[in-house]
Amino acid sequence: MRTHGLHPWLPRVGGMRERERRVLVVEDEPTIAESVAARLRAEGFTVDIARDGPAAVAAAGSIRPDVVVLDVMLPGFDGLEVCRRIQAERPVPVLMLTARDDETDVLVGLGVGADDYLTKPFSIRELAARVHALLRRVERARADGAAPIVLGELEVNPAERRVRLAGVEVHLTPTEFDLLVHLASRPRAVQPRVRLLAEIWGWGEAAGTRTVDSHVKALRRKLGADLIRTVHGVGYALEISEVAS
C-alpha cells in the first residue's frame, strides 16, 4: 500500500524552488506510519508508505526515494534485510527505527547500511529533523564540487559521489562515503571519534562513538582492512602506502 502526499510549498535554497524530495516510510503499524507521513508531508516531502519487507524493496526500486525511514521489525523479512537489498541497488540515506535500545541491534543496523537510527518511542519532530539533516549532508557534499582525491589506487570523487579502488567502482552508502571523504581529505592525520561524530553525523559526544566504529568497519570490509588505522583511545587515520602526485 502506498500513500502519496503533496504540499503546496517547496523548500527554498538560495531563493530558488527546490524539487520536492521523496521519502519512503516503511512501517507496518498504521498509526505510526500515518503519523510519520503526515509530519513529513507538512515539511514539504512527497511520502510513500510500504507495510512489509518485500513491498519496501519493490517501492525503493520503482520510486527511487531520496530518503528511507525504515522500521526494523517488519512482516515478510525484516528491516535489516530491506536495508541490505536497497543499498545493494543504489546508495540512499536510511533512517532506521528500532523498538529496542540494544546496542548490538543498533550496530547491526548501521553495519548493513543505515545512516542514522531512532529508538521507539520517538519524537515525530526529531524524526523530521533527522530526515532533513540526512538530506542536507548529501546535498551539501554534492554542491561543494570538490576536486577528486587520488591516493595511491584509491580515487574519491566528491562531486559525483563515486569511489574507485584500483579502477573498480566500490559501492558505499551515503554516510560511508562522507566518512571516507573526511578521512581522505586528511590522509594519515588522526581524526578523533568525537570529531567525526560531530562533523559527519552532527551528534554530540553523549550519543556515543560506536556509530563511527561501525561505519569504519564497513569501509574496511569494502576497501581493505589496512586502509584505516585505529589509534586506540583516540580515533582513526587513513593509511595510503603510496600517494599519487
N, C-alpha and C positions, 0 to 999 in steps of 0.2 A: 504494500500500500504506500502511496506517495502523496504528500501534501505539498502544494506549491503556495508560496506567499509572496506578494509583491507589495512594495511600499512606494508611495508617490514621490519620495525624495531619495537621492543618492548621496553618499558621502562626497565631499569636495576635496580635491587635492590641488593646491596652487591655484584655486579659483576656477578649476575646470571640473566638469562632471566626470566621475569615475564609473566604469561599468559596474553593474550590480554584482556583488560576489555571491557565490552559491555555496551553501552548507548542506552536507548530508548528515542528518541526525539518525543514528542507529540505536534504537531503544525499543524494547518490547513492552514496556509499561506505558500504556496510553496517556496517563495523566502526566508523567514526566516528559514524554515525547512532545506532547502538545504544549506544555508549559515552556519547554526549551525553544520549540519552534516559534511560539508566539513572541517570545522576547527577541529572538534573532530577527524575525520579520520586522519588529518595531525598530530594530537597529539598522534596517535597510538591506537585509540579506534576502535572497531567494532561498527557500528551505524545502528540502525533500526529506521524507521520512521512510526508513526501512525498518521492518519489525523483526527480522531474523538474519542469521548469518548469510545464507545464500542470496537473499534479496539485497543485502547490503553490498555484496561483491558485484552483483549484476548492476545495481544502481551506480556504483562508483565507476564501472566501466562505461556505462552509457551516458551519464550526465557530466562526468569529469568534474567533480566538485573542487572548489578552492580550499575547503577545509572539511574534515570529517570529525564529528562528535560521536564517539563510539563507546557503547556500554560493553563491559567485559562479559557479563552473563547474558547469553542470547540463545534462543532455540535454533536448531539446525546445526550450527557449530559456533563456538564462542568468539568473542571479540578479538582474542589473540590471533586466531586463525584468519579472521577477516582482515586484520591489520597486515599479517604476513602476505596475504594474497593481493590486497590492493597496492601495497608498497612494491611488490614484485612487478606490478603492471606499470606504475608511474609514481614518482615521488609526490606525496601530498601531505600537508600538515595534518596530524591526527591528535585530537584531544581525547584521552581515554577516561571513561567513567568507571569507577570501581566501587562496589559495595563494601569492600574490605580494606582496612588500612594496614594490611600486612605488607611489610617492606619487600618480601620476596615477590608477591604478586605485582607490585608496582615495578620492580626491576625487570621482571619478565616482560611486562607490557612495554617498557622502554626498550628492551632488547629486541623486540620484534618490529620496532619502527615507530612507536608512538613518540610524539614530541613533547607532550605535556599530559598531566593527569589531574583529576579531581576525585576526591573520595565522597561518596554519598553519606549523609545528605549534604548537598552543596547549595551555595547561593547562585540563583539564576543570573544575578547581576555579575558575580565573579566569573561565571562561565562565559558570559558575553564579552567581558573584558579580556579573558584568556584567548578567545577566538580572534578578537581584534589584534591582540599582541602577536599571535602567530602570523597573521597576515602581514602586519607591519614589518616583521622581521624578514620575511621572504621578499616582500616588495622593495624594502629599503636596500637589501643586498643586490637586487636586480637593477635598481635605479642608480646605484653607485658607479656602475660602469668601470669598475677596477680592471686593470690590465691582468692578463693571465699570469699565474705564478708557476714557474717551472723550476722544480727542484729535483735534479737527477732525472729519474724516469717518471716522476710524478708531475702531472700538469693539472692545475686547478684553474678553471675559468669562471670567475665570479659573475660576470655579466650573463653568461649562458647557463650558469649553474651546472657545469659539466666537469667531471673528473676523469682523467685517463691515467692509467698506470702501465708503462711500457707499451703505450699506443692502444691499449684496450680500455674501452669505456667502463667505468665502475658505477654501479647504481647506489646512490646514497639517499637517505631520507633528508628532508629539508634541514632538520636540526643537526644531523650528522655532517651535512655539507657546511653549515655555518660554523660548527666546531672545527672542522678541518681548515676552513679559510682562516679562522682566527689563529690557529697554530702555525699554519703555513706562512702567514704574513710575518711571523716572528720565528723563523727556524732556529732551533737549538736553544731558544730562550725559554726558561721555565715559567709556565703560566700557572699561578695558584688556582686551586679548585674554586675557592670562593670568588675569585675574579671572573673565572669562566662562567660560573653560575650567574653572576650579576650581569655580565656583558652579553651573554647569549640568551639566557632564559629570562633575565630581568628579575631574578629572585634574590632574596637576602640569604645570608648565611644560615638563618634559622630553618630554611627549607631543607637543609641537608645536602651533602655533596655526592650522595650515591647516584644521583641522576647523571652527573658528569662521568663518574666511573663507568656506568652502564653504556654510555654513548662512546666512550673511549674504547671499551671492549668491542663494540660493534665495528668501529673503524679498524681496529687491529684484525678482526676477523676478515674484513673485506679487502684491506690494503696490505696486510702483512703484520705479523706480531712485533717486528723490530722497528716499525715506523714511529711509534710513540714511546718515549722513555718515561717511566714513572720515577718521580723524585719523592720518595716516601715522606709523608707528613707535610708535603708542600703542594705538588701538582704534577703537571705533565709538560713535556717538551717534544717537539717534532724533530726526529733524528734522520737526517739525509746524509748518506756517506759521500755523495758527490753532488754539488750544487752546480746546475748549469749556468753558464755565463750569459 
